[in-house]
Amino acid sequence: MNNLLIFFAIPFAVIVISLALQKLLRCPFLVAAIIFSIFLVVGFAISNLNIVIAGIIYAILSFVTAYLTMVVARLRRENNQENANNNNNNTSTCSCRYNRR
């Protein structure tokens, strides 16, 4: 395989697919298992052990990407809830009639 394909194109595709699957499935372990199973099937179909070994590395990359996506989504959701609570508290306790922010 071409080195550019191994070190740039396939990892980039794995990251993008992992982001999309994480948003759909919301389970990093399942996302990594799907990526690994795809590389496992392709590796055995082509009869190339290097693809199977690369699939393990790409599955780890997929898990890390999916886990970071989960953490970022959780932090954004918590931050939005805090902002909504602060806005509700500010408007309900305000005594000024024309208070605009």
C-alpha positions in Angstrom: 0.0 0.0 0.0 1.0 3.5 -0.5 2.4 5.2 2.6 0.3 8.3 2.1 -2.8 6.1 2.1 -1.8 4.3 5.3 -0.7 7.3 7.3 -3.1 10.0 6.1 -6.2 8.9 4.1 -7.3 5.8 6.0 -6.8 7.4 9.5 -8.7 10.5 8.4 -11.6 8.4 7.1 -11.6 6.4 10.3 -11.8 9.6 12.3 -14.7 11.0 10.2 -16.6 7.7 10.3 -16.0 7.3 14.0 -17.4 10.8 14.6 -20.5 10.0 12.6 -21.1 6.6 14.2 -20.6 8.1 17.7 -23.3 10.7 17.0 -25.6 7.9 15.9 -24.8 5.1 18.3 -23.5 7.0 21.4 -21.3 4.0 22.4 -17.5 4.3 21.8 -16.9 0.6 22.3 -19.5 -0.3 19.6 -17.9 2.3 17.2 -14.4 0.8 17.7 -15.8 -2.8 17.3 -17.5 -1.8 14.0 -14.3 -0.3 12.6 -12.3 -3.3 13.8 -14.7 -5.8 12.2 -14.6 -3.9 8.9 -10.8 -4.1 8.8 -10.9 -7.7 9.9 -13.2 -8.7 7.1 -11.2 -6.8 4.5 -7.9 -8.1 5.8 -9.0 -11.7 5.6 -10.7 -11.2 2.3 -7.5 -9.9 0.7 -5.4 -12.4 2.7 -3.2 -9.6 4.1 -2.2 -9.8 7.7 -0.9 -6.2 7.6 -4.4 -4.9 7.2 -5.6 -6.9 10.2 -2.7 -5.4 12.3 -3.4 -1.9 11.0 -7.1 -2.5 11.8 -6.2 -3.0 15.5 -4.4 0.4 15.4 -7.3 2.0 13.6 -9.8 0.6 16.0 -7.8 2.2 18.9 -7.8 5.5 17.0 -11.6 5.0 16.4 -12.2 4.4 20.1 -10.2 7.5 21.2 -12.0 9.6 18.6 -15.5 8.3 19.7 -14.6 8.8 23.4 -13.4 12.3 22.9 -16.6 13.1 20.9 -18.7 11.7 23.7 -16.8 13.8 26.3 -17.1 17.0 24.2 -20.9 16.4 23.6 -21.4 15.8 27.3 -19.5 19.0 28.2 -21.5 21.1 25.7 -24.8 19.6 27.0 -23.9 20.4 30.6 -22.8 23.9 29.6 -26.0 24.6 27.8 -28.0 23.4 30.8 -26.1 25.7 33.1 -26.6 28.6 30.8 -30.3 27.9 30.5 -30.6 27.7 34.3 -28.7 30.9 34.7 -30.9 32.7 32.2 -34.0 31.4 33.9 -32.8 32.5 37.3 -31.7 35.9 36.0 -35.0 36.7 34.4 -37.2 35.4 37.2 -35.5 37.4 40.0 -35.0 40.6 38.1 -37.0 43.5 39.4 -36.2 45.8 36.5 -39.0 46.0 34.0 -36.9 46.8 30.9 -33.9 44.6 31.6 -32.3 43.5 28.3 -29.2 41.5 27.7 
